[in-house]
Amino acid sequence: MNIRQKLALLGLGLWLVGAAVAESPQETAGKAMAGSLARQAAAVAAMRVSIARQRAAMVMLPLQTRDPGEADAFFTLPWPALGPACDPLPEEQLQPLIQQAALKEGLEADLLRAVAEQESGFRACAVSPKGAMGLMQLMPATAQELGVHDPFDPQENLLSGAHFLKQLLTRFGGDAALALGAYNAGASRVEEAGGVPEIPETTRYVQKILAKLPLP
């Protein structure tokens, strides 16, 4: 075998090694999604541990040391900062879940998507300082009423949040502004106010969501 043939074989060998090591764009994207989902799973696990800590704190805290009304409170301790571990749900996973929940409840998918975005930024492991959980930020009492088993499961949270939103739309005659005001501030406050309550947070909430919806 002459030198030219040896160099040709060496080049072929290097090419084969490179082809075996190289990843396709689909494989690279798949690994990136797997990493994102793994970080979300870790964040959800952290939230579950924190919830258990909240419940334990309520049991251990003597009643006489609680503030008025705190005996019925679910969350009492500050929530840990999740940082980058709580990533938004990937679009290819999010959109089918939104379509499924919207179709099941007879909602506009754009409305459900806008609520989820405003509530959690599409972060399935999000928890507010008041204890609202998941994509649709279900409060513990609401989650219990709706029979939610895992508020951090994206599918269950979206389905339950969509069902709750549909209940509010029915209650307020299909008026999206009133239903959104009730989702944020509570149905009783909307009924007492005879409209969207004049609470800055609530009015901004309603305006931001309605602004995201396409014009008819």
PyRosetta script that sets phi, psi and omega in degrees:
from pyrosetta import init, pose_from_sequence

init()
pose = pose_from_sequence("MNIRQKLALLGLGLWLVGAAVAESPQETAGKAMAGSLARQAAAVAAMRVSIARQRAAMVMLPLQTRDPGEADAFFTLPWPALGPACDPLPEEQLQPLIQQAALKEGLEADLLRAVAEQESGFRACAVSPKGAMGLMQLMPATAQELGVHDPFDPQENLLSGAHFLKQLLTRFGGDAALALGAYNAGASRVEEAGGVPEIPETTRYVQKILAKLPLP")
pose.set_psi(1, 123.1)
pose.set_omega(1, -178.8)
pose.set_phi(2, -80.4)
pose.set_psi(2, 174.7)
pose.set_omega(2, -176.4)
pose.set_phi(3, -63.6)
pose.set_psi(3, -38.0)
pose.set_omega(3, -179.0)
pose.set_phi(4, -63.1)
pose.set_psi(4, -41.3)
pose.set_omega(4, 178.6)
pose.set_phi(5, -66.2)
pose.set_psi(5, -40.4)
pose.set_omega(5, 178.7)
pose.set_phi(6, -61.8)
pose.set_psi(6, -42.5)
pose.set_omega(6, 179.2)
pose.set_phi(7, -65.1)
pose.set_psi(7, -36.9)
pose.set_omega(7, 178.5)
pose.set_phi(8, -64.6)
pose.set_psi(8, -43.4)
pose.set_omega(8, 178.1)
pose.set_phi(9, -64.7)
pose.set_psi(9, -39.2)
pose.set_omega(9, 178.1)
pose.set_phi(10, -63.1)
pose.set_psi(10, -42.5)
pose.set_omega(10, 178.0)
pose.set_phi(11, -62.8)
pose.set_psi(11, -40.6)
pose.set_omega(11, 178.3)
pose.set_phi(12, -63.6)
pose.set_psi(12, -40.5)
pose.set_omega(12, 179.1)
pose.set_phi(13, -63.0)
pose.set_psi(13, -43.2)
pose.set_omega(13, 178.9)
pose.set_phi(14, -64.2)
pose.set_psi(14, -37.6)
pose.set_omega(14, 179.4)
pose.set_phi(15, -65.3)
pose.set_psi(15, -41.6)
pose.set_omega(15, 179.8)
pose.set_phi(16, -64.2)
pose.set_psi(16, -40.1)
pose.set_omega(16, 177.8)
pose.set_phi(17, -63.0)
pose.set_psi(17, -44.6)
pose.set_omega(17, 179.6)
pose.set_phi(18, -62.9)
pose.set_psi(18, -39.3)
pose.set_omega(18, 179.4)
pose.set_phi(19, -66.1)
pose.set_psi(19, -34.9)
pose.set_omega(19, -179.9)
pose.set_phi(20, -71.1)
pose.set_psi(20, -35.2)
pose.set_omega(20, -176.3)
pose.set_phi(21, -81.1)
pose.set_psi(21, -35.2)
pose.set_omega(21, -174.6)
pose.set_phi(22, -61.9)
pose.set_psi(22, 144.4)
pose.set_omega(22, 177.8)
pose.set_phi(23, -106.4)
pose.set_psi(23, 146.7)
pose.set_omega(23, 174.2)
pose.set_phi(24, -75.4)
pose.set_psi(24, 159.4)
pose.set_omega(24, 175.7)
pose.set_phi(25, -56.0)
pose.set_psi(25, -35.6)
pose.set_omega(25, 180.0)
pose.set_phi(26, -65.9)
pose.set_psi(26, -39.7)
pose.set_omega(26, 179.1)
pose.set_phi(27, -66.2)
pose.set_psi(27, -40.0)
pose.set_omega(27, 178.8)
pose.set_phi(28, -64.2)
pose.set_psi(28, -44.0)
pose.set_omega(28, 178.9)
pose.set_phi(29, -64.2)
pose.set_psi(29, -37.6)
pose.set_omega(29, 179.7)
pose.set_phi(30, -64.1)
pose.set_psi(30, -41.1)
pose.set_omega(30, 178.6)
pose.set_phi(31, -66.1)
pose.set_psi(31, -38.3)
pose.set_omega(31, 179.0)
pose.set_phi(32, -63.4)
pose.set_psi(32, -42.4)
pose.set_omega(32, 179.0)
pose.set_phi(33, -65.9)
pose.set_psi(33, -40.3)
pose.set_omega(33, 179.3)
pose.set_phi(34, -62.0)
pose.set_psi(34, -38.8)
pose.set_omega(34, 177.7)
pose.set_phi(35, -65.3)
pose.set_psi(35, -40.4)
pose.set_omega(35, 178.7)
pose.set_phi(36, -64.2)
pose.set_psi(36, -43.6)
pose.set_omega(36, -180.0)
pose.set_phi(37, -66.3)
pose.set_psi(37, -35.6)
pose.set_omega(37, 178.4)
pose.set_phi(38, -65.1)
pose.set_psi(38, -39.9)
pose.set_omega(38, 178.0)
pose.set_phi(39, -65.5)
pose.set_psi(39, -38.5)
pose.set_omega(39, 177.7)
pose.set_phi(40, -64.9)
pose.set_psi(40, -41.1)
pose.set_omega(40, 179.4)
pose.set_phi(41, -62.1)
pose.set_psi(41, -39.4)
pose.set_omega(41, 178.5)
pose.set_phi(42, -65.9)
pose.set_psi(42, -39.6)
pose.set_omega(42, 179.5)
pose.set_phi(43, -66.6)
pose.set_psi(43, -39.9)
pose.set_omega(43, 177.7)
pose.set_phi(44, -63.6)
pose.set_psi(44, -41.0)
pose.set_omega(44, 178.0)
pose.set_phi(45, -61.3)
pose.set_psi(45, -38.8)
pose.set_omega(45, 177.8)
pose.set_phi(46, -64.6)
pose.set_psi(46, -38.2)
pose.set_omega(46, 178.9)
pose.set_phi(47, -65.7)
pose.set_psi(47, -39.0)
pose.set_omega(47, -179.9)
pose.set_phi(48, -65.4)
pose.set_psi(48, -40.2)
pose.set_omega(48, 176.4)
pose.set_phi(49, -62.5)
pose.set_psi(49, -41.5)
pose.set_omega(49, -179.1)
pose.set_phi(50, -66.0)
pose.set_psi(50, -38.8)
pose.set_omega(50, 177.8)
pose.set_phi(51, -62.8)
pose.set_psi(51, -43.2)
pose.set_omega(51, 178.0)
pose.set_phi(52, -60.4)
pose.set_psi(52, -38.0)
pose.set_omega(52, 178.7)
pose.set_phi(53, -66.7)
pose.set_psi(53, -37.6)
pose.set_omega(53, 178.0)
pose.set_phi(54, -62.5)
pose.set_psi(54, -46.9)
pose.set_omega(54, -178.4)
pose.set_phi(55, -63.2)
pose.set_psi(55, -42.4)
pose.set_omega(55, 179.5)
pose.set_phi(56, -63.0)
pose.set_psi(56, -38.0)
pose.set_omega(56, -179.7)
pose.set_phi(57, -65.1)
pose.set_psi(57, -38.4)
pose.set_omega(57, 179.7)
pose.set_phi(58, -66.6)
pose.set_psi(58, -37.5)
pose.set_omega(58, -180.0)
pose.set_phi(59, -68.2)
pose.set_psi(59, -40.0)
pose.set_omega(59, -174.4)
pose.set_phi(60, -80.3)
pose.set_psi(60, -22.4)
pose.set_omega(60, -175.5)
pose.set_phi(61, -75.0)
pose.set_psi(61, 120.9)
pose.set_omega(61, 178.9)
pose.set_phi(62, -60.4)
pose.set_psi(62, 140.2)
pose.set_omega(62, -177.9)
pose.set_phi(63, -58.3)
pose.set_psi(63, -37.2)
pose.set_omega(63, -175.6)
pose.set_phi(64, -69.1)
pose.set_psi(64, -16.0)
pose.set_omega(64, 179.8)
pose.set_phi(65, -92.6)
pose.set_psi(65, -4.7)
pose.set_omega(65, -177.8)
pose.set_phi(66, -84.3)
pose.set_psi(66, 153.7)
pose.set_omega(66, 174.6)
pose.set_phi(67, -73.5)
pose.set_psi(67, 158.8)
pose.set_omega(67, 178.1)
pose.set_phi(68, -56.5)
pose.set_psi(68, 133.4)
pose.set_omega(68, 179.3)
pose.set_phi(69, 84.6)
pose.set_psi(69, -9.2)
pose.set_omega(69, -176.6)
pose.set_phi(70, -75.9)
pose.set_psi(70, -19.8)
pose.set_omega(70, -178.1)
pose.set_phi(71, -59.9)
pose.set_psi(71, -29.2)
pose.set_omega(71, 179.8)
pose.set_phi(72, -95.2)
pose.set_psi(72, -1.1)
pose.set_omega(72, -178.3)
pose.set_phi(73, -73.3)
pose.set_psi(73, 147.0)
pose.set_omega(73, -179.3)
pose.set_phi(74, -93.4)
pose.set_psi(74, -40.6)
pose.set_omega(74, -176.8)
pose.set_phi(75, -112.2)
pose.set_psi(75, 135.7)
pose.set_omega(75, -178.6)
pose.set_phi(76, -130.1)
pose.set_psi(76, -21.3)
pose.set_omega(76, -175.3)
pose.set_phi(77, -104.1)
pose.set_psi(77, 154.4)
pose.set_omega(77, 178.8)
pose.set_phi(78, -66.1)
pose.set_psi(78, 147.0)
pose.set_omega(78, -179.9)
pose.set_phi(79, -83.8)
pose.set_psi(79, 145.6)
pose.set_omega(79, 177.8)
pose.set_phi(80, -71.6)
pose.set_psi(80, 150.0)
pose.set_omega(80, 176.1)
pose.set_phi(81, -74.6)
pose.set_psi(81, 126.4)
pose.set_omega(81, -177.4)
pose.set_phi(82, -85.5)
pose.set_psi(82, -29.7)
pose.set_omega(82, 179.9)
pose.set_phi(83, 65.0)
pose.set_psi(83, -149.3)
pose.set_omega(83, -174.1)
pose.set_phi(84, -69.8)
pose.set_psi(84, -8.6)
pose.set_omega(84, -178.8)
pose.set_phi(85, -66.7)
pose.set_psi(85, -23.2)
pose.set_omega(85, -178.3)
pose.set_phi(86, -97.6)
pose.set_psi(86, 81.1)
pose.set_omega(86, -177.0)
pose.set_phi(87, -84.2)
pose.set_psi(87, 153.6)
pose.set_omega(87, 171.0)
pose.set_phi(88, -61.1)
pose.set_psi(88, 149.1)
pose.set_omega(88, 178.2)
pose.set_phi(89, -64.1)
pose.set_psi(89, 135.1)
pose.set_omega(89, 178.1)
pose.set_phi(90, -57.4)
pose.set_psi(90, 140.8)
pose.set_omega(90, -175.7)
pose.set_phi(91, -56.5)
pose.set_psi(91, -38.9)
pose.set_omega(91, -178.1)
pose.set_phi(92, -68.3)
pose.set_psi(92, -18.2)
pose.set_omega(92, 174.2)
pose.set_phi(93, -94.8)
pose.set_psi(93, -35.1)
pose.set_omega(93, -175.5)
pose.set_phi(94, -70.2)
pose.set_psi(94, -49.7)
pose.set_omega(94, -171.5)
pose.set_phi(95, -59.9)
pose.set_psi(95, -44.8)
pose.set_omega(95, 177.9)
pose.set_phi(96, -62.4)
pose.set_psi(96, -34.4)
pose.set_omega(96, 178.9)
pose.set_phi(97, -67.3)
pose.set_psi(97, -40.2)
pose.set_omega(97, 177.7)
pose.set_phi(98, -64.1)
pose.set_psi(98, -45.7)
pose.set_omega(98, 180.0)
pose.set_phi(99, -61.2)
pose.set_psi(99, -41.5)
pose.set_omega(99, -179.4)
pose.set_phi(100, -63.3)
pose.set_psi(100, -48.1)
pose.set_omega(100, -177.9)
pose.set_phi(101, -66.8)
pose.set_psi(101, -41.2)
pose.set_omega(101, -180.0)
pose.set_phi(102, -64.2)
pose.set_psi(102, -42.8)
pose.set_omega(102, 179.9)
pose.set_phi(103, -64.8)
pose.set_psi(103, -41.4)
pose.set_omega(103, -178.3)
pose.set_phi(104, -62.9)
pose.set_psi(104, -37.9)
pose.set_omega(104, -175.8)
pose.set_phi(105, -99.4)
pose.set_psi(105, -0.1)
pose.set_omega(105, -179.4)
pose.set_phi(106, 68.9)
pose.set_psi(106, 37.9)
pose.set_omega(106, 179.5)
pose.set_phi(107, -106.1)
pose.set_psi(107, 158.5)
pose.set_omega(107, 169.4)
pose.set_phi(108, -71.4)
pose.set_psi(108, 127.6)
pose.set_omega(108, -179.3)
pose.set_phi(109, -60.5)
pose.set_psi(109, -34.9)
pose.set_omega(109, -179.8)
pose.set_phi(110, -63.7)
pose.set_psi(110, -37.4)
pose.set_omega(110, 179.1)
pose.set_phi(111, -67.3)
pose.set_psi(111, -47.0)
pose.set_omega(111, -179.2)
pose.set_phi(112, -62.8)
pose.set_psi(112, -40.8)
pose.set_omega(112, 179.5)
pose.set_phi(113, -63.9)
pose.set_psi(113, -42.5)
pose.set_omega(113, -179.3)
pose.set_phi(114, -64.6)
pose.set_psi(114, -37.5)
pose.set_omega(114, 178.3)
pose.set_phi(115, -66.7)
pose.set_psi(115, -45.8)
pose.set_omega(115, -179.9)
pose.set_phi(116, -62.0)
pose.set_psi(116, -39.5)
pose.set_omega(116, 179.6)
pose.set_phi(117, -66.3)
pose.set_psi(117, -43.9)
pose.set_omega(117, -179.9)
pose.set_phi(118, -67.6)
pose.set_psi(118, -36.8)
pose.set_omega(118, -176.6)
pose.set_phi(119, -72.8)
pose.set_psi(119, -45.6)
pose.set_omega(119, -169.5)
pose.set_phi(120, -133.1)
pose.set_psi(120, -3.8)
pose.set_omega(120, -173.4)
pose.set_phi(121, 63.7)
pose.set_psi(121, 27.5)
pose.set_omega(121, -179.4)
pose.set_phi(122, 65.3)
pose.set_psi(122, 27.1)
pose.set_omega(122, 178.2)
pose.set_phi(123, -98.8)
pose.set_psi(123, 110.9)
pose.set_omega(123, -175.2)
pose.set_phi(124, -66.1)
pose.set_psi(124, -22.6)
pose.set_omega(124, -177.2)
pose.set_phi(125, -102.2)
pose.set_psi(125, 12.1)
pose.set_omega(125, -177.5)
pose.set_phi(126, -67.7)
pose.set_psi(126, 140.3)
pose.set_omega(126, 174.6)
pose.set_phi(127, -136.7)
pose.set_psi(127, 128.5)
pose.set_omega(127, -179.2)
pose.set_phi(128, -84.5)
pose.set_psi(128, 163.9)
pose.set_omega(128, 176.2)
pose.set_phi(129, -57.6)
pose.set_psi(129, -24.1)
pose.set_omega(129, 179.0)
pose.set_phi(130, -88.0)
pose.set_psi(130, -4.1)
pose.set_omega(130, 176.7)
pose.set_phi(131, 99.4)
pose.set_psi(131, 3.8)
pose.set_omega(131, 176.8)
pose.set_phi(132, -67.1)
pose.set_psi(132, 142.3)
pose.set_omega(132, -167.0)
pose.set_phi(133, -126.6)
pose.set_psi(133, 143.2)
pose.set_omega(133, 167.5)
pose.set_phi(134, 78.6)
pose.set_psi(134, -169.8)
pose.set_omega(134, -174.9)
pose.set_phi(135, -55.9)
pose.set_psi(135, -44.1)
pose.set_omega(135, -177.5)
pose.set_phi(136, -98.6)
pose.set_psi(136, 9.1)
pose.set_omega(136, 176.3)
pose.set_phi(137, 49.3)
pose.set_psi(137, 59.7)
pose.set_omega(137, 178.5)
pose.set_phi(138, -76.3)
pose.set_psi(138, 129.2)
pose.set_omega(138, 173.7)
pose.set_phi(139, -71.8)
pose.set_psi(139, 151.9)
pose.set_omega(139, -177.8)
pose.set_phi(140, -52.9)
pose.set_psi(140, -42.9)
pose.set_omega(140, -179.3)
pose.set_phi(141, -65.1)
pose.set_psi(141, -40.2)
pose.set_omega(141, 178.6)
pose.set_phi(142, -65.8)
pose.set_psi(142, -44.1)
pose.set_omega(142, 179.1)
pose.set_phi(143, -60.4)
pose.set_psi(143, -40.7)
pose.set_omega(143, 179.2)
pose.set_phi(144, -66.2)
pose.set_psi(144, -42.3)
pose.set_omega(144, -179.9)
pose.set_phi(145, -63.0)
pose.set_psi(145, -35.9)
pose.set_omega(145, -178.4)
pose.set_phi(146, -85.0)
pose.set_psi(146, -2.6)
pose.set_omega(146, 178.8)
pose.set_phi(147, 73.2)
pose.set_psi(147, 32.5)
pose.set_omega(147, -179.1)
pose.set_phi(148, -74.6)
pose.set_psi(148, 127.7)
pose.set_omega(148, 179.1)
pose.set_phi(149, -88.7)
pose.set_psi(149, -42.1)
pose.set_omega(149, -178.5)
pose.set_phi(150, -133.6)
pose.set_psi(150, 97.6)
pose.set_omega(150, -177.2)
pose.set_phi(151, -66.9)
pose.set_psi(151, -12.2)
pose.set_omega(151, 179.7)
pose.set_phi(152, -97.6)
pose.set_psi(152, 0.7)
pose.set_omega(152, 172.7)
pose.set_phi(153, -79.7)
pose.set_psi(153, 118.8)
pose.set_omega(153, -173.3)
pose.set_phi(154, -56.7)
pose.set_psi(154, -43.4)
pose.set_omega(154, -177.6)
pose.set_phi(155, -66.1)
pose.set_psi(155, -48.5)
pose.set_omega(155, -178.8)
pose.set_phi(156, -64.8)
pose.set_psi(156, -39.5)
pose.set_omega(156, -179.6)
pose.set_phi(157, -65.3)
pose.set_psi(157, -45.1)
pose.set_omega(157, 179.9)
pose.set_phi(158, -65.2)
pose.set_psi(158, -43.1)
pose.set_omega(158, 178.8)
pose.set_phi(159, -61.8)
pose.set_psi(159, -42.4)
pose.set_omega(159, -179.1)
pose.set_phi(160, -70.2)
pose.set_psi(160, -42.7)
pose.set_omega(160, 178.1)
pose.set_phi(161, -63.4)
pose.set_psi(161, -39.0)
pose.set_omega(161, 177.8)
pose.set_phi(162, -65.0)
pose.set_psi(162, -40.3)
pose.set_omega(162, 178.6)
pose.set_phi(163, -63.6)
pose.set_psi(163, -42.5)
pose.set_omega(163, 179.5)
pose.set_phi(164, -65.4)
pose.set_psi(164, -42.4)
pose.set_omega(164, 178.5)
pose.set_phi(165, -63.1)
pose.set_psi(165, -39.7)
pose.set_omega(165, 178.1)
pose.set_phi(166, -64.9)
pose.set_psi(166, -38.5)
pose.set_omega(166, 176.3)
pose.set_phi(167, -58.4)
pose.set_psi(167, -43.1)
pose.set_omega(167, -179.0)
pose.set_phi(168, -68.5)
pose.set_psi(168, -39.9)
pose.set_omega(168, 177.4)
pose.set_phi(169, -62.1)
pose.set_psi(169, -41.4)
pose.set_omega(169, 177.5)
pose.set_phi(170, -64.4)
pose.set_psi(170, -42.6)
pose.set_omega(170, -178.1)
pose.set_phi(171, -63.0)
pose.set_psi(171, -34.2)
pose.set_omega(171, -176.7)
pose.set_phi(172, -109.0)
pose.set_psi(172, 32.0)
pose.set_omega(172, 170.8)
pose.set_phi(173, 61.6)
pose.set_psi(173, 30.1)
pose.set_omega(173, 178.3)
pose.set_phi(174, 80.6)
pose.set_psi(174, 5.1)
pose.set_omega(174, 179.4)
pose.set_phi(175, -76.5)
pose.set_psi(175, 108.9)
pose.set_omega(175, -175.4)
pose.set_phi(176, -63.3)
pose.set_psi(176, -39.6)
pose.set_omega(176, -178.3)
pose.set_phi(177, -63.0)
pose.set_psi(177, -44.0)
pose.set_omega(177, -179.9)
pose.set_phi(178, -68.1)
pose.set_psi(178, -40.0)
pose.set_omega(178, 178.9)
pose.set_phi(179, -63.8)
pose.set_psi(179, -40.9)
pose.set_omega(179, 178.2)
pose.set_phi(180, -67.5)
pose.set_psi(180, -39.1)
pose.set_omega(180, 176.4)
pose.set_phi(181, -61.5)
pose.set_psi(181, -38.1)
pose.set_omega(181, 178.4)
pose.set_phi(182, -71.2)
pose.set_psi(182, -35.4)
pose.set_omega(182, 178.6)
pose.set_phi(183, -62.8)
pose.set_psi(183, -35.1)
pose.set_omega(183, -177.5)
pose.set_phi(184, -86.2)
pose.set_psi(184, -45.5)
pose.set_omega(184, -170.9)
pose.set_phi(185, -109.1)
pose.set_psi(185, -13.0)
pose.set_omega(185, -177.7)
pose.set_phi(186, 107.6)
pose.set_psi(186, 141.4)
pose.set_omega(186, -176.9)
pose.set_phi(187, -63.7)
pose.set_psi(187, -36.6)
pose.set_omega(187, -178.0)
pose.set_phi(188, -63.9)
pose.set_psi(188, -37.2)
pose.set_omega(188, 178.8)
pose.set_phi(189, -67.0)
pose.set_psi(189, -37.0)
pose.set_omega(189, 177.3)
pose.set_phi(190, -65.0)
pose.set_psi(190, -43.4)
pose.set_omega(190, -179.9)
pose.set_phi(191, -66.6)
pose.set_psi(191, -40.1)
pose.set_omega(191, 178.6)
pose.set_phi(192, -65.0)
pose.set_psi(192, -37.5)
pose.set_omega(192, -178.1)
pose.set_phi(193, -82.0)
pose.set_psi(193, -16.6)
pose.set_omega(193, -176.6)
pose.set_phi(194, 69.2)
pose.set_psi(194, 24.7)
pose.set_omega(194, -178.3)
pose.set_phi(195, 167.7)
pose.set_psi(195, -167.0)
pose.set_omega(195, 177.1)
pose.set_phi(196, -65.6)
pose.set_psi(196, 123.9)
pose.set_omega(196, -178.1)
pose.set_phi(197, -58.9)
pose.set_psi(197, 143.7)
pose.set_omega(197, -179.8)
pose.set_phi(198, -81.0)
pose.set_psi(198, 61.3)
pose.set_omega(198, 175.5)
pose.set_phi(199, -109.0)
pose.set_psi(199, 121.6)
pose.set_omega(199, -175.2)
pose.set_phi(200, -50.1)
pose.set_psi(200, -44.7)
pose.set_omega(200, -179.3)
pose.set_phi(201, -61.1)
pose.set_psi(201, -42.2)
pose.set_omega(201, -176.9)
pose.set_phi(202, -70.5)
pose.set_psi(202, -43.6)
pose.set_omega(202, 179.9)
pose.set_phi(203, -63.7)
pose.set_psi(203, -40.0)
pose.set_omega(203, 177.2)
pose.set_phi(204, -65.2)
pose.set_psi(204, -40.5)
pose.set_omega(204, -179.9)
pose.set_phi(205, -58.5)
pose.set_psi(205, -49.7)
pose.set_omega(205, -178.8)
pose.set_phi(206, -64.4)
pose.set_psi(206, -45.2)
pose.set_omega(206, -178.2)
pose.set_phi(207, -62.5)
pose.set_psi(207, -42.5)
pose.set_omega(207, -177.9)
pose.set_phi(208, -65.7)
pose.set_psi(208, -40.0)
pose.set_omega(208, -179.3)
pose.set_phi(209, -70.0)
pose.set_psi(209, -45.4)
pose.set_omega(209, -179.6)
pose.set_phi(210, -62.7)
pose.set_psi(210, -33.2)
pose.set_omega(210, 180.0)
pose.set_phi(211, -67.9)
pose.set_psi(211, -22.3)
pose.set_omega(211, -179.4)
pose.set_phi(212, -83.9)
pose.set_psi(212, -12.8)
pose.set_omega(212, -176.2)
pose.set_phi(213, -83.0)
pose.set_psi(213, 142.7)
pose.set_omega(213, 178.7)
pose.set_phi(214, -66.3)
pose.set_psi(214, 148.2)
pose.set_omega(214, 178.6)
pose.set_phi(215, -69.2)
pose.set_psi(215, 144.7)
pose.set_omega(215, -179.6)
pose.set_phi(216, -67.6)
pose.dump_pdb("model.pdb")
